[in-house]
Amino acid sequence: MSLFLLILGLVLFVGLVVVHEFGHFIAARRNDIEVEEFGVGFPPRAKVITTKKGTVYTLNWLPLGGFVKLKGEHDADTTKGSFGAASLSAKVKVMVAGVGMNLATAFVIFTFLALVGMPKLIDNQFTIASDTKVVKQQVLVGYVQPDSPAAKAGLEQRDQLVAISAPGKSAVAITSQDQLPAATKQFAGQSAQVEIVRNGETSQKTVVLRSQQEVDASQNTAEPKGYLGVSPTEYVLQRSTWSAPVVAAGLIVQLTEATLKGLGSAVSNLVQGNAGQASAQVSGPVGIFVLIKDGSLLGYQFILLIIAVISLTLAIMNILPIPALDGGRLFTLLFYKLIKKPLTPEREDMINSIGFITLMALFVLITIVDVKRNF
């Protein structure tokens, strides 16, 4: 099941870019701008699927999303049916259409998740309290401390902690992460049985917990220890009914604010020369792959949540005035309209090329950080 969810997550991730480009495609068609090619994946071209109404539909070898090639994409182009010859309002509609599609996709997925069970992603996550109930709450192993009782017993990240027991004593159910320290303290220094669920299968792990003296002595050191030696995390699903669309909209606002704050912090570190720290605050394709792979162990709701968050992030990034992206092209276009100077093809290509090279440099840096962080 987790392999299926991993593949599904990767397909949906690629599909987000295709959806984005489909927004440009529809907006161009509705504004009488000719679309020369709609490609799934990036060149080199693998196959021409069909040609319809002057548009060549292609399948390409690099499965990283898709693209739309418009007729006369330079702003200075005057050929009939070209992007350059279109009105300013038409150009704006085409440029923001991809953002609108990603935003709509995020809203639809968030609404669906609110109805079937929305994973709790952040503290104080937006909900309508009167119409929200917790339908699942699991305590998972978030981190296993090296050479700890948990590590020696074979506990792994993402294991669900169910209960802990010892001979002659009643089992203690573990229903929240805050309960774990007290539960393990009852069996300090003893051999205990930890019941876990891994990949849908329940098993018992024998573990010799640390003594209270060892735990107490470590509290004033740089590496405080727990009885079991794990950092727990909770996986919570919350379900709503009539308020699902409201929850989706509220969550979009909440995550947008958090994303913009994170971007602001990353840019600040970059300006101060802390490129490594700036790149550590974001993830590229490698980090997204790891996130989807780990999320596949938690079920389809978490995979859909990741996809919705990525879709929202694509919308945010593409509306910002970043050269080579939609927002950057829109900003450049409006700026030259404002100063009433022609945007020559040479100048437009130079701006986009500088932006593209900068983005590629950041992409390489982020990928290196992702690899070091996850492998």
Steps between C-alpha positions, in 0.01 A plus 500: 500500500781743589667437161172579324463822702861595424440460125166681529664788685774538238246490215286764673806716562586500128131556426505827695727657239282364220194652671689830530583500129143399414389826663724695261367291211133569576557871562695536175231324297224714652692816411567400137870430558622206296656209689765333289577210737371348822758259639485251784855466633795700371694452174651310332174401336399135526175496304243720332166393645279701268459834326175690548398858422858591421638364828746211507452281808824324594643253748858577603777302661566701818206432735527827693165657420403664173507816293295718266659669200307806386533671165720810522581490872708819493309808611620687190349247256224649285392197296127429511417224749828546686542561872682827432214637289237426767356771723654569840199350679528183290870467583431542870228234487732254327783560746289461816289209370757242608503646851120486506499133400749405773306700756173334393663157516622564855152619602327192355744258667483678836118495484499127421743430785291703744205275413683163524768581757753785492845423648601755761809662352569795729411616849178701518407375153191683374171321569142582593495358852124436509518293180830315550571171671811287532450170317851359544785569739818295492828541684791439262874473547636823358866443587699215655797607710815304407606233750176546694277221634267561203786470250626179661147355489466578128243780509492709183377839390126496414427200728168549677530471878193320634574389857774411745488226763715295737450163673258526790386849407207624291574625149492876453343620176686781322240734356688833490861608474477687830407172670815312393745633767262409784420161343866403464592637844278235662737233365831688552799263514285197417464267205174591329297412193423783257211428264543663161335501158731502196370477144162391632640213710495494881803370689665508843848638560689411816682803638702566815411855601750741650494542876360811664848587632647492147217714360516752787878531469473583129250783535764767565726388217509595131330170413210429739373144482161337532413156637434356155714730286252619237349832403129434444274679257125481446312423183155651538211496252225761541170481315249774420164504318327821390806709584739306271529783239551755778770283657670470158496878447621571854783249469609655170523841668686353798753308288550796266596721793739231629653454154559872451663525843723204415596655165575829673730324743672309217554819298635676808755223555594509131556877509716459811714243320360195678417307181520162672259605774266657245490184286445286810165675549361375167486171311547404138395187308723274712346627824151473353569139395612413854195674645264309270683172571468548877143626465399189306532308827231717659223445246339677207383799708857603578607457136211721385589755767859518369372545144259775607775685689734473199224628271445798729876561514520496119223760489680722752842470332359568154316817601809656661718728281770236448669529158433209259181405688149625421505771765839624380383520140183680608695746714741571211213551257313739731817689591581577138140599437520733800819673385368500142808345347501212250599160635728378224545125438870534585431667834220256583723200420782645711272550803353152470844341444648664809200389703521146362873469574442627854217252555714213366784596735260497794355171374846339502577638847166381640547156343844465663353599837209255450739213426715577804192537719321181393770251399 
